[in-house]
Amino acid sequence: MEYHRDGYFFVVVNVDIHYKRPARLGEIIEVTTEMIEITHATITLKHQIFRDDALLVEAYVKIACIDKDGRPGRIPDSLRIHLNV
């Protein structure tokens, strides 16, 4: 799916991040991503980083769909279908 070619662009409009514990070089971590909300023009994602069962970082990232001129646009139906929403 070539959204850029079709005039759809996605930009980060907000990040809310909470650092709970440090990770150190060489440690194995797990990163999870969950879609929290989707509107006509935005998607909010929840990211979590774990070491074993310990939550290290939790972040909420909102991305918006814009057109080539930077104006808000609707998220394409083909992406909604791909995301099963």
C-alpha positions in Angstrom: 0.0 0.0 0.0 1.6 3.2 -1.1 -0.2 5.9 0.8 2.3 8.6 0.1 1.9 8.0 -3.6 -1.8 8.4 -3.2 -1.4 11.7 -1.3 -1.8 10.4 2.3 0.8 11.3 4.9 0.9 10.5 8.6 2.5 12.8 11.2 2.9 12.6 15.0 0.8 15.2 16.7 1.2 14.2 20.3 3.4 12.0 22.5 2.7 11.3 26.2 5.6 9.2 27.6 6.2 7.9 31.1 9.6 6.5 32.0 9.2 4.1 34.9 12.5 2.2 35.1 15.7 2.3 33.2 16.9 -0.2 30.6 20.6 -0.9 30.2 22.7 -1.7 27.2 22.7 -5.4 26.5 19.4 -6.2 28.2 16.6 -7.9 26.2 13.4 -5.9 26.1 10.0 -6.4 24.7 8.1 -3.7 22.9 4.3 -3.9 22.5 2.0 -1.7 20.5 -1.8 -1.5 20.8 -4.2 0.6 18.8 -6.3 2.5 21.4 -8.5 4.7 19.2 -9.1 5.5 15.6 -11.1 8.5 14.4 -11.7 9.8 10.9 -8.3 11.5 10.9 -6.2 10.2 13.8 -4.9 7.0 15.3 -3.8 6.7 19.0 -1.3 4.0 19.8 -0.2 2.7 23.2 3.4 1.5 23.3 4.9 -0.4 26.3 8.5 -1.5 26.9 9.1 -4.4 29.3 12.1 -6.2 30.7 10.9 -9.6 31.8 7.6 -8.6 33.5 8.7 -5.2 34.6 7.1 -2.2 32.8 9.9 0.2 31.9 8.2 2.8 29.6 4.6 3.5 28.6 3.8 5.9 25.8 0.7 7.1 24.0 1.3 8.4 20.5 -1.3 10.2 18.3 -0.8 10.3 14.6 -2.9 12.3 12.1 -3.6 11.8 8.5 -2.8 14.8 6.3 -2.8 15.6 2.6 0.2 16.8 0.6 -0.6 20.4 1.5 -0.5 19.6 5.3 -4.3 19.8 5.7 -6.1 17.2 7.9 -7.5 14.3 5.8 -9.5 11.2 6.4 -7.7 7.9 7.0 -8.1 5.8 3.9 -10.6 3.0 3.9 -8.0 0.6 2.7 -5.9 1.3 5.8 -9.0 0.8 8.0 -9.6 -2.5 6.4 -6.0 -3.5 6.8 -6.2 -2.6 10.5 -9.5 -4.5 10.8 -11.5 -1.5 12.1 
